[in-house]
Amino acid sequence: MVKIQLDLSPEEDKAVEIYKLVNGLKTKQEAIKKIIKHFEVEVKPKNLKKEEYFK
């Protein structure tokens, strides 16, 4: 389980609120969970050499 605290801009907050209402969700947390399912993420090391990352 991961807990994330987000500071949303007023525009972002409105977008999440609209998504929540349109999809009949009860909380913004539920809306954000559904929204992130629309994205694919690939995690790559930024400041590590490949050899160090896979040790």
N, CA, C and O atoms as a CHARMM CRD file, in Angstrom:
* protein
*
  220
    1    1 MET  N      0.84000  -1.17400   0.00000 PROA 1      0.00000
    2    1 MET  CA     0.00000   0.00000   0.00000 PROA 1      0.00000
    3    1 MET  C      0.88400   1.23600   0.00000 PROA 1      0.00000
    4    1 MET  O      1.89300   1.29700   0.70300 PROA 1      0.00000
    5    2 VAL  N      0.50100   2.19400  -0.77700 PROA 2      0.00000
    6    2 VAL  CA     1.23700   3.44800  -0.85500 PROA 2      0.00000
    7    2 VAL  C      0.26500   4.57900  -0.57500 PROA 2      0.00000
    8    2 VAL  O     -0.84000   4.61100  -1.11500 PROA 2      0.00000
    9    3 LYS  N      0.68200   5.49800   0.26700 PROA 3      0.00000
   10    3 LYS  CA    -0.13100   6.68500   0.52000 PROA 3      0.00000
   11    3 LYS  C      0.56800   7.86800  -0.13300 PROA 3      0.00000
   12    3 LYS  O      1.77400   8.06100   0.02500 PROA 3      0.00000
   13    4 ILE  N     -0.19200   8.63900  -0.85600 PROA 4      0.00000
   14    4 ILE  CA     0.35300   9.79700  -1.56100 PROA 4      0.00000
   15    4 ILE  C     -0.47700  11.01700  -1.18600 PROA 4      0.00000
   16    4 ILE  O     -1.70700  10.98400  -1.21800 PROA 4      0.00000
   17    5 GLN  N      0.20800  12.07600  -0.83500 PROA 5      0.00000
   18    5 GLN  CA    -0.48100  13.32600  -0.56400 PROA 5      0.00000
   19    5 GLN  C     -0.25700  14.24600  -1.75600 PROA 5      0.00000
   20    5 GLN  O      0.88600  14.51600  -2.12800 PROA 5      0.00000
   21    6 LEU  N     -1.33600  14.72700  -2.35400 PROA 6      0.00000
   22    6 LEU  CA    -1.24200  15.58700  -3.52900 PROA 6      0.00000
   23    6 LEU  C     -1.72700  16.98700  -3.19900 PROA 6      0.00000
   24    6 LEU  O     -2.76000  17.16800  -2.55500 PROA 6      0.00000
   25    7 ASP  N     -0.97900  17.95900  -3.64400 PROA 7      0.00000
   26    7 ASP  CA    -1.42300  19.34900  -3.56600 PROA 7      0.00000
   27    7 ASP  C     -1.90900  19.71400  -4.96300 PROA 7      0.00000
   28    7 ASP  O     -1.10900  19.97900  -5.86000 PROA 7      0.00000
   29    8 LEU  N     -3.21800  19.72600  -5.13700 PROA 8      0.00000
   30    8 LEU  CA    -3.79800  20.01400  -6.44300 PROA 8      0.00000
   31    8 LEU  C     -4.02100  21.50900  -6.60800 PROA 8      0.00000
   32    8 LEU  O     -4.40800  22.20500  -5.66900 PROA 8      0.00000
   33    9 SER  N     -3.76900  21.98300  -7.81200 PROA 9      0.00000
   34    9 SER  CA    -4.10000  23.36800  -8.12300 PROA 9      0.00000
   35    9 SER  C     -5.62700  23.45900  -8.18700 PROA 9      0.00000
   36    9 SER  O     -6.30100  22.43400  -8.28300 PROA 9      0.00000
   37   10 PRO  N     -6.16900  24.65700  -8.13400 PROA 10     0.00000
   38   10 PRO  CA    -7.62400  24.78900  -8.23200 PROA 10     0.00000
   39   10 PRO  C     -8.19100  24.15200  -9.51400 PROA 10     0.00000
   40   10 PRO  O     -9.27200  23.56200  -9.48800 PROA 10     0.00000
   41   11 GLU  N     -7.46500  24.27100 -10.62300 PROA 11     0.00000
   42   11 GLU  CA    -7.92400  23.67200 -11.88600 PROA 11     0.00000
   43   11 GLU  C     -7.91800  22.15100 -11.80000 PROA 11     0.00000
   44   11 GLU  O     -8.86200  21.50000 -12.24700 PROA 11     0.00000
   45   12 GLU  N     -6.85200  21.57900 -11.22500 PROA 12     0.00000
   46   12 GLU  CA    -6.76100  20.12900 -11.07600 PROA 12     0.00000
   47   12 GLU  C     -7.84300  19.61500 -10.13400 PROA 12     0.00000
   48   12 GLU  O     -8.44700  18.57000 -10.37400 PROA 12     0.00000
   49   13 ASP  N     -8.07800  20.36200  -9.05900 PROA 13     0.00000
   50   13 ASP  CA    -9.10500  19.98100  -8.09600 PROA 13     0.00000
   51   13 ASP  C    -10.48600  19.95000  -8.76200 PROA 13     0.00000
   52   13 ASP  O    -11.28100  19.04500  -8.50800 PROA 13     0.00000
   53   14 LYS  N    -10.76100  20.93100  -9.60500 PROA 14     0.00000
   54   14 LYS  CA   -12.03800  20.96500 -10.33000 PROA 14     0.00000
   55   14 LYS  C    -12.16300  19.77700 -11.27400 PROA 14     0.00000
   56   14 LYS  O    -13.23400  19.17900 -11.38100 PROA 14     0.00000
   57   15 ALA  N    -11.07800  19.43300 -11.95800 PROA 15     0.00000
   58   15 ALA  CA   -11.11000  18.29900 -12.88600 PROA 15     0.00000
   59   15 ALA  C    -11.41000  17.00100 -12.14100 PROA 15     0.00000
   60   15 ALA  O    -12.20000  16.18400 -12.61300 PROA 15     0.00000
   61   16 VAL  N    -10.78600  16.81000 -10.98600 PROA 16     0.00000
   62   16 VAL  CA   -11.03300  15.60300 -10.19100 PROA 16     0.00000
   63   16 VAL  C    -12.47200  15.59700  -9.68400 PROA 16     0.00000
   64   16 VAL  O    -13.13600  14.56100  -9.69800 PROA 16     0.00000
   65   17 GLU  N    -12.94700  16.74400  -9.24000 PROA 17     0.00000
   66   17 GLU  CA   -14.32600  16.85600  -8.73900 PROA 17     0.00000
   67   17 GLU  C    -15.33300  16.53800  -9.84200 PROA 17     0.00000
   68   17 GLU  O    -16.31500  15.83700  -9.59700 PROA 17     0.00000
   69   18 ILE  N    -15.10500  17.03900 -11.03400 PROA 18     0.00000
   70   18 ILE  CA   -15.99800  16.76300 -12.16200 PROA 18     0.00000
   71   18 ILE  C    -15.97700  15.27800 -12.50800 PROA 18     0.00000
   72   18 ILE  O    -17.02800  14.67600 -12.72800 PROA 18     0.00000
   73   19 TYR  N    -14.78500  14.68500 -12.55600 PROA 19     0.00000
   74   19 TYR  CA   -14.65700  13.24700 -12.83400 PROA 19     0.00000
   75   19 TYR  C    -15.42600  12.45000 -11.79100 PROA 19     0.00000
   76   19 TYR  O    -16.11400  11.48300 -12.11900 PROA 19     0.00000
   77   20 LYS  N    -15.30500  12.85900 -10.53900 PROA 20     0.00000
   78   20 LYS  CA   -15.99800  12.18400  -9.43900 PROA 20     0.00000
   79   20 LYS  C    -17.51600  12.23800  -9.64400 PROA 20     0.00000
   80   20 LYS  O    -18.20200  11.22500  -9.50900 PROA 20     0.00000
   81   21 LEU  N    -18.02600  13.41200  -9.96600 PROA 21     0.00000
   82   21 LEU  CA   -19.47100  13.58100 -10.13600 PROA 21     0.00000
   83   21 LEU  C    -19.99900  12.83300 -11.36100 PROA 21     0.00000
   84   21 LEU  O    -21.03900  12.18000 -11.28900 PROA 21     0.00000
   85   22 VAL  N    -19.28800  12.92800 -12.47400 PROA 22     0.00000
   86   22 VAL  CA   -19.71800  12.28800 -13.71800 PROA 22     0.00000
   87   22 VAL  C    -19.76600  10.76400 -13.57700 PROA 22     0.00000
   88   22 VAL  O    -20.62800  10.10700 -14.16100 PROA 22     0.00000
   89   23 ASN  N    -18.83400  10.21000 -12.80000 PROA 23     0.00000
   90   23 ASN  CA   -18.76100   8.76300 -12.65300 PROA 23     0.00000
   91   23 ASN  C    -19.45900   8.24500 -11.39600 PROA 23     0.00000
   92   23 ASN  O    -19.34600   7.06400 -11.06600 PROA 23     0.00000
   93   24 GLY  N    -20.16800   9.10700 -10.70500 PROA 24     0.00000
   94   24 GLY  CA   -20.95100   8.70100  -9.54100 PROA 24     0.00000
   95   24 GLY  C    -20.12300   8.17200  -8.38500 PROA 24     0.00000
   96   24 GLY  O    -20.54600   7.25700  -7.67800 PROA 24     0.00000
   97   25 LEU  N    -18.95800   8.74000  -8.19500 PROA 25     0.00000
   98   25 LEU  CA   -18.08200   8.29900  -7.11100 PROA 25     0.00000
   99   25 LEU  C    -18.33500   9.13100  -5.85900 PROA 25     0.00000
  100   25 LEU  O    -18.84700  10.24700  -5.93800 PROA 25     0.00000
  101   26 LYS  N    -17.97100   8.58000  -4.70400 PROA 26     0.00000
  102   26 LYS  CA   -18.25100   9.27000  -3.44500 PROA 26     0.00000
  103   26 LYS  C    -17.12300  10.17700  -2.97300 PROA 26     0.00000
  104   26 LYS  O    -17.37500  11.17700  -2.30000 PROA 26     0.00000
  105   27 THR  N    -15.88200   9.84100  -3.31600 PROA 27     0.00000
  106   27 THR  CA   -14.75100  10.63700  -2.82800 PROA 27     0.00000
  107   27 THR  C    -13.77700  10.97400  -3.95700 PROA 27     0.00000
  108   27 THR  O    -13.75700  10.32400  -5.00200 PROA 27     0.00000
  109   28 LYS  N    -12.98300  11.99300  -3.71600 PROA 28     0.00000
  110   28 LYS  CA   -11.94300  12.36200  -4.68000 PROA 28     0.00000
  111   28 LYS  C    -10.87700  11.27800  -4.74200 PROA 28     0.00000
  112   28 LYS  O    -10.25300  11.06600  -5.78200 PROA 28     0.00000
  113   29 GLN  N    -10.67300  10.59400  -3.62000 PROA 29     0.00000
  114   29 GLN  CA    -9.70200   9.50500  -3.59100 PROA 29     0.00000
  115   29 GLN  C    -10.09900   8.42300  -4.59500 PROA 29     0.00000
  116   29 GLN  O     -9.25300   7.93100  -5.34100 PROA 29     0.00000
  117   30 GLU  N    -11.37800   8.05100  -4.61700 PROA 30     0.00000
  118   30 GLU  CA   -11.85900   7.06000  -5.59000 PROA 30     0.00000
  119   30 GLU  C    -11.64900   7.55900  -7.01300 PROA 30     0.00000
  120   30 GLU  O    -11.25200   6.79700  -7.89500 PROA 30     0.00000
  121   31 ALA  N    -11.91900   8.84200  -7.23200 PROA 31     0.00000
  122   31 ALA  CA   -11.76900   9.42000  -8.56900 PROA 31     0.00000
  123   31 ALA  C    -10.31300   9.35900  -9.02300 PROA 31     0.00000
  124   31 ALA  O    -10.03400   8.98300 -10.16200 PROA 31     0.00000
  125   32 ILE  N     -9.39200   9.72500  -8.14700 PROA 32     0.00000
  126   32 ILE  CA    -7.97300   9.71200  -8.51200 PROA 32     0.00000
  127   32 ILE  C     -7.51400   8.28200  -8.79200 PROA 32     0.00000
  128   32 ILE  O     -6.73600   8.05600  -9.71800 PROA 32     0.00000
  129   33 LYS  N     -7.98800   7.31200  -8.00100 PROA 33     0.00000
  130   33 LYS  CA    -7.62400   5.91300  -8.23700 PROA 33     0.00000
  131   33 LYS  C     -8.07400   5.45800  -9.61800 PROA 33     0.00000
  132   33 LYS  O     -7.34400   4.74400 -10.30600 PROA 33     0.00000
  133   34 LYS  N     -9.27400   5.86700 -10.03000 PROA 34     0.00000
  134   34 LYS  CA    -9.76900   5.48900 -11.35900 PROA 34     0.00000
  135   34 LYS  C     -9.01100   6.22100 -12.45800 PROA 34     0.00000
  136   34 LYS  O     -8.71600   5.64000 -13.50200 PROA 34     0.00000
  137   35 ILE  N     -8.69600   7.48100 -12.23200 PROA 35     0.00000
  138   35 ILE  CA    -7.98300   8.28500 -13.22900 PROA 35     0.00000
  139   35 ILE  C     -6.61100   7.68800 -13.51600 PROA 35     0.00000
  140   35 ILE  O     -6.21100   7.59900 -14.67700 PROA 35     0.00000
  141   36 ILE  N     -5.88100   7.27500 -12.47700 PROA 36     0.00000
  142   36 ILE  CA    -4.52000   6.78100 -12.70200 PROA 36     0.00000
  143   36 ILE  C     -4.50100   5.45100 -13.43100 PROA 36     0.00000
  144   36 ILE  O     -3.45700   5.06100 -13.95500 PROA 36     0.00000
  145   37 LYS  N     -5.60900   4.74700 -13.48300 PROA 37     0.00000
  146   37 LYS  CA    -5.66300   3.48500 -14.22700 PROA 37     0.00000
  147   37 LYS  C     -5.60200   3.71700 -15.73800 PROA 37     0.00000
  148   37 LYS  O     -5.41400   2.77000 -16.50200 PROA 37     0.00000
  149   38 HSD  N     -5.75900   4.96600 -16.17100 PROA 38     0.00000
  150   38 HSD  CA    -5.70400   5.30500 -17.58900 PROA 38     0.00000
  151   38 HSD  C     -4.27600   5.50000 -18.08900 PROA 38     0.00000
  152   38 HSD  O     -4.06500   5.75700 -19.27400 PROA 38     0.00000
  153   39 PHE  N     -3.29200   5.37900 -17.19300 PROA 39     0.00000
  154   39 PHE  CA    -1.90800   5.65200 -17.55000 PROA 39     0.00000
  155   39 PHE  C     -1.04400   4.41200 -17.37400 PROA 39     0.00000
  156   39 PHE  O     -1.31200   3.56300 -16.52400 PROA 39     0.00000
  157   40 GLU  N     -0.01300   4.32500 -18.18800 PROA 40     0.00000
  158   40 GLU  CA     0.98100   3.27300 -18.06600 PROA 40     0.00000
  159   40 GLU  C      2.27300   3.93800 -17.61200 PROA 40     0.00000
  160   40 GLU  O      2.67400   4.97000 -18.14900 PROA 40     0.00000
  161   41 VAL  N      2.91500   3.34100 -16.62600 PROA 41     0.00000
  162   41 VAL  CA     4.10700   3.94000 -16.04200 PROA 41     0.00000
  163   41 VAL  C      5.28200   2.99500 -16.18000 PROA 41     0.00000
  164   41 VAL  O      5.15000   1.78600 -15.98400 PROA 41     0.00000
  165   42 GLU  N      6.42700   3.55200 -16.51600 PROA 42     0.00000
  166   42 GLU  CA     7.66300   2.79700 -16.55200 PROA 42     0.00000
  167   42 GLU  C      8.66600   3.52700 -15.66700 PROA 42     0.00000
  168   42 GLU  O      8.93900   4.71100 -15.86500 PROA 42     0.00000
  169   43 VAL  N      9.20700   2.81200 -14.69600 PROA 43     0.00000
  170   43 VAL  CA    10.14800   3.41400 -13.76200 PROA 43     0.00000
  171   43 VAL  C     11.55900   3.04700 -14.18200 PROA 43     0.00000
  172   43 VAL  O     11.89500   1.87300 -14.33300 PROA 43     0.00000
  173   44 LYS  N     12.38000   4.07600 -14.36700 PROA 44     0.00000
  174   44 LYS  CA    13.76900   3.88100 -14.76600 PROA 44     0.00000
  175   44 LYS  C     14.65600   4.69400 -13.83200 PROA 44     0.00000
  176   44 LYS  O     14.27900   5.79100 -13.42000 PROA 44     0.00000
  177   45 PRO  N     15.82700   4.16700 -13.49500 PROA 45     0.00000
  178   45 PRO  CA    16.73800   4.95800 -12.66100 PROA 45     0.00000
  179   45 PRO  C     17.24300   6.17500 -13.42800 PROA 45     0.00000
  180   45 PRO  O     17.54800   6.09200 -14.61800 PROA 45     0.00000
  181   46 LYS  N     17.32500   7.28200 -12.74500 PROA 46     0.00000
  182   46 LYS  CA    17.75300   8.51500 -13.39800 PROA 46     0.00000
  183   46 LYS  C     19.23500   8.80300 -13.12600 PROA 46     0.00000
  184   46 LYS  O     19.97800   9.14200 -14.04700 PROA 46     0.00000
  185   47 ASN  N     19.65500   8.67200 -11.89300 PROA 47     0.00000
  186   47 ASN  CA    21.01100   9.05700 -11.52500 PROA 47     0.00000
  187   47 ASN  C     21.88400   7.86000 -11.14500 PROA 47     0.00000
  188   47 ASN  O     22.91400   8.03200 -10.49200 PROA 47     0.00000
  189   48 LEU  N     21.49200   6.67300 -11.53900 PROA 48     0.00000
  190   48 LEU  CA    22.27600   5.47500 -11.26300 PROA 48     0.00000
  191   48 LEU  C     22.72500   4.84000 -12.55900 PROA 48     0.00000
  192   48 LEU  O     22.01400   4.85100 -13.56400 PROA 48     0.00000
  193   49 LYS  N     23.91200   4.29100 -12.51000 PROA 49     0.00000
  194   49 LYS  CA    24.37100   3.52300 -13.67200 PROA 49     0.00000
  195   49 LYS  C     23.63800   2.20800 -13.69000 PROA 49     0.00000
  196   49 LYS  O     23.26700   1.69400 -12.63500 PROA 49     0.00000
  197   50 LYS  N     23.42000   1.65400 -14.85600 PROA 50     0.00000
  198   50 LYS  CA    22.66600   0.42300 -15.00500 PROA 50     0.00000
  199   50 LYS  C     23.23400  -0.69300 -14.12200 PROA 50     0.00000
  200   50 LYS  O     22.47700  -1.45900 -13.52700 PROA 50     0.00000
  201   51 GLU  N     24.55200  -0.78400 -14.03600 PROA 51     0.00000
  202   51 GLU  CA    25.18700  -1.82400 -13.23400 PROA 51     0.00000
  203   51 GLU  C     24.84900  -1.67200 -11.75200 PROA 51     0.00000
  204   51 GLU  O     24.61600  -2.66500 -11.06200 PROA 51     0.00000
  205   52 GLU  N     24.82100  -0.43400 -11.26200 PROA 52     0.00000
  206   52 GLU  CA    24.51200  -0.17700  -9.85800 PROA 52     0.00000
  207   52 GLU  C     23.05000  -0.49100  -9.54700 PROA 52     0.00000
  208   52 GLU  O     22.72900  -0.98500  -8.46600 PROA 52     0.00000
  209   53 TYR  N     22.18100  -0.20200 -10.49300 PROA 53     0.00000
  210   53 TYR  CA    20.74900  -0.38100 -10.27900 PROA 53     0.00000
  211   53 TYR  C     20.39600  -1.86300 -10.12800 PROA 53     0.00000
  212   53 TYR  O     19.52300  -2.21000  -9.33200 PROA 53     0.00000
  213   54 PHE  N     21.05200  -2.72200 -10.87000 PROA 54     0.00000
  214   54 PHE  CA    20.69600  -4.13500 -10.87200 PROA 54     0.00000
  215   54 PHE  C     21.51600  -4.98700  -9.91100 PROA 54     0.00000
  216   54 PHE  O     21.42800  -6.21300  -9.96900 PROA 54     0.00000
  217   55 LYS  N     22.30600  -4.38500  -9.03300 PROA 55     0.00000
  218   55 LYS  CA    23.09500  -5.15500  -8.05800 PROA 55     0.00000
  219   55 LYS  C     22.19700  -5.75500  -6.99900 PROA 55     0.00000
  220   55 LYS  O     22.67900  -6.43700  -6.09400 PROA 55     0.00000
